[in-house]
Amino acid sequence: MEKIKEILVDVGFKNIEINLKEVTDEYAKKWGYGLKIKEYIGSGDILAYK
């Protein structure tokens, strides 16, 4: 997450908020194919101003 903030700052964004969403067990079971999918994927919302 810090790398994403760094990139956004570098291109001129400020007041950056990143809100991560938890990967649900249902989603992980559906798409994880037995892997520990929660360690590799995620989603979230980014709010920033330029």
N, C-alpha and C positions, 0 to 999 in steps of 0.2 A: 504494500500500500504506500509506503514511503517513496518508492521509486516512481509511482504514478504521480504523487504530489510534486516530486522534483521535476518531472517532465512538464507538468502543467505550469509550474512557476517559471521554468526556463522559457516557455513560449508566451509568457505574459499574463497568466491568470493569477488572481488573488482571491482571498477569502474562500479558500477551497474547503469543501466539506465532502467527505467520502463516507457513506453509510453502507456498510456491508450487510448483506442478507445471508442468513444461515441456509445452507443446503439442507433441505428436508430429507428425512430418512426415505420417504416415498420416492423422491427424485433420485437419490443415490442408488436405491435398489433397482429402479427402472433403467438407469443409464450406466451404472457402475460396473456391471458384468463381473461382480465378485471382487472388484478392486476397492481400495480405500479411496473412493472417488472424492470424498470431502477434502482430501489433502491436495487435490489437483485442480478443482474447479471452484467457482464462486460467482456471485453476482452482487451488484450493488448500484447505488445511485451516486452520481457525482454532481455537485452544485458548485459552480465557480463563476467568477466575474472577470471580465476583461475590460 
